[in-house]
Amino acid sequence: MIEFRIDRRSGVAAYLQLVHQTKQALRLGLLVPGDRLPTAKEVMAATAMNPNTVLKAYRELEREGLVEGRRGLGTFVIGTLARPGASDDGPLREELAAWLAGSTAQGLAREDVEALVNAVLDKFYETGGTT
C-alpha cells in the first residue's frame, strides 16, 4: 500500500501532492489494478491533513479513470500508467542512486538536485532527445 508524504513547504496543494504521488506509484508499477488506496481516515492519521482534502484527491483520480470508490470497501485502483517493463528498471534505479550519492557527496541539496535534473530534462526534451 502507498504511504503518502505531504510537504507543506512545497507550495503545491496537498490534494495535488496525493494525486501526483499516486500517479507516480501507478507509473512505476508500485500500484496495480485491484490495489486498495488508504482510507481518508488512514491518510489523515499519517499526514494530519483534512479528510476532505484526501477525498478531493481521490475524486480527481476517479475522474481520470484511475481509481474507483466502492461503498463500504474503500478506493481501488482500476487503471495504470505503467509502461511495459516498468518493473525491470532495477539497473537504472541503481545507476540513479549512485549518481544521487555522488551529487550529495559534492554538497548538492535535494533542491539543487531537483533543479539540475529539471534543467537537463527540459533541455533534453526541447532538443528532441539530444544533449
Secondary structure, DSSP 8 states (H G I E B T S, - for coil): -------TTSSS-HHHHHHHHHHHHHHTTSS-TT-B---HHHHHHHH---HHHHHHHHHHHHHTTSEEEETTTEEEE------TTGGG-HHHHHHHHHHHHHHHHTT--HHHHHHHHHHHHHHHHHTTS--
